[in-house]
Amino acid sequence: NIRLSILLFLSLDVVLGNMVTYSIPKYRYEQALNLGCQMRIRSKIYHHDLKPNVAAKEAWGNEIYDIKTNSLGFKDSSTRHVSLNKDSYRVLFIGDSHTEGLGYAFEDTFAGRLSKQFEGNIEILNAAVSSYSPIIYWKKIETLVESRGLKIDEVIVFLDVSDIRDELNYYLDEDGRVAHHRDSYLAPLFYNKDQTYSATFCKIRGMFKRNFLTMRVISS
């Protein structure tokens, strides 16, 4: 019986999820889940982004890490102002969660390490965000360069095998904006008027990550 099998699997998943110990107090983990959720916002043009000028804690897997964004909403070493003009050769990275560096502070990501290595000679900006795909890479770069006037010399796009799956879910609407197939019925539940994730979504997301072992394994 498929229904019984699913029920038994979910029940076992919850039991194991609550048996596995956290390396940090559970209340701190829950706080980090909520803070991280609140700094991920909706973009009206390229679907979703990181909130600019934010310093917070975020939970990933079974750990908590520091996450900071600069004035452009890019993951960075500090909440610094980034000029649209450039003083040196500037390279823009873009990709999905692997390039963003989920689970790591900026300094520990490959973008952060390269930024430190080439400091003074090459400025590296990391525009990557989790669950991005090629259609978002295109629209975000277009927005940054043509609408906001960001000056860059080179763009490096980090493609990932998950981009294929994600790309199937996104499309351009009649206004040329990136939309997701589930937006029509889930957006009102997911987002507040200021385009941050709603408390309801954060609670549901947190519940799954706190209690289901499978979710914690997938996100680690």
N, C-alpha and C positions, 0 to 999 in steps of 0.2 A: 504494500500500500504506500503510494508516494506521499500522501499527506502525513501519514504516521511517521514515515522516515524523515521528512522535513521537520516535523515537530520534535522528534527525538534528537535530531542534529542540533536544532536551535537550543533545546533544553540543555544538552551537553555543552554546547558552546558557551552559554551563559554561566553554567556551573564552573567550567574551567576558567572562564574569563575572570570570575570573582575569586578563584582559588590562587591563580598566579599572582604572586606578590609584586607590588610596585617598588621600583628603586627609589621612589620619592613618595612623600605623604600623598594620599589620594586627593585630599582637598586642594593641595597645590596643583596637582595634575588637572583637576577640574577647572581651577582658576585660569590656568594657562590655556586650556581648551577654549574657554570663553573669550579670553583676550585675543588669541590668535584668530578666532572666528570673526571677531569684530573688526579686525584690520583688513579683512578681505572684502572688497567692495565690488559693486557692479559698475561696468562701463557701458554707457549708452551707445558707444560706437563699436568697441571690440569685446563686448560681453562682460569681462571681469578683470580686476586689477588689484593692486595693493594700495592701501590708503597712504598718502604721502605724509612725511614728517611724523612718523610714529616709532616709538621704542616700546617694545612689549616682550612678554614671554609667550612662547607657543609650545604646545605639546605635540610630539611626533613619536609614534611607537610608544615606548615606555619611558621616554625622556623629556626633559624641558630644555629649551634652548632660547637664546636671545635673538630677537629679530628686530632690525631697524630699517627704516626706509628714508630715502632722501626726498628732496622737494619735488622730484619727478615721479615719486611712487616706486622707485627701484630699490630692491634690497641692497643695503650698503653697510659700511662700517659705523656710520653715525647718521644722525638726522640733519645732514648738512644741506646747504643750498647748492644746487648745481646750476651753473649758468647755461643758458641756451647757446651762447657762444663758447668757443674753445680756445685754450691757451697752448695746447699741445695736440699731438696726434691722438684722435679719439676713436675708440673701437666700441661698438655696441654689441653686446651678446643678447641673444633671445632664444628661448626654448621653453620647455615645460618644467615639471618639478625637479628633474635631475639637474637642470641648469640653474634653477632658482636655488637649489641646495636645501630642500626640505630636511629638517632634522639637524641642521648645522647653522651656527652663526656665520655671518658673511666671511669672516676671516678664515674659516675652515673649509669654505667651498673652493672649487677650482677657480672660479671667477675672482674670489677674494685673494687667493694666493698669487694669481697672475697679476692682479692689481698692485699688490705689494712688491712683487718682483720688478715690475716695470715702472714703479712710482717715479715721477719726475720726467719720464720720457714718453710714456703712453698712458692715457687715461682710459680706463676700462669701466664701462657702465653695463649693469646687468638688468635688462628689461624683462627677464624671464619670470613667468608665474605658473604655478601648478595648473594642469589641465589645459594648457595652450595647445594649439595645433596650427598648421600652415595658414589657414584663413585668418587666424588672429595675428600671427606674425606679420602678415601683409598689412592688415588694417591698422595695427598698432604702430608699425614703423611709418606708414603713410601719415597717420595722425601726428606723430611726434615730429616728423620732418616737414610736412607740408602745412599742417595747421598750427603747430606750436613753434615751429622754426628752430628745432634742435639741430645744431651743427654737428655732423659726424663725418669721419673719413672712411670708415669701414664697418660693415655689418657682418657678424658671424652668426649663422643660424644653426642651432644644434637640433637636428632631427632625431626623433626617437620612435621606436617601434609602436608605442602607444599612440603616436600621432595619427596613425591610420584609423584606429577606432574612434578617437576623438573627432577627427575630421568628418566622419560620417554623421556625427550628431549636430554639427554646426552648419549654418547656411546664411546667406545674405538676404535680409528682408527687402521689402520694396523700397526702403529708404537707403539701402546700401550699408546697413548696420549688421554686425554679426549677432545672430540669434541662435538659441539652442532649441531643439525640438520639444523639450519639456517646459520651456519658458511660459507658454501660454496658460498652463494650469498650475505651475509650481512657483512662478515668480512672485505672485502676491503673498505666498507663504514664506518664501525665502528672504525677501528683501524689505527693508524699511524705506520710507520716503527719501532718506538721505543716501540711499543706495548701499548701505551697509547690510550685512546679513541680519535677519530678524532674530529676536530672542528665541522664538519657537524653533527656527532652524538650528540655532546653536545648541539648544537643549536636546533636540533629536539627534544631532550629530554627536554631541557629547555622550548621550546615553549609549549609542552603539559602540563608541570607542572605549567607554569605561567598562561596559559589561560583556561585550562579545569578543572573545579571544581572537576569532578570525579577523575582525576589523583591526585589532591591534597588531596582528601579524602582518596583514596587508599593508598597513601604514607605517611599518617599521623598516 
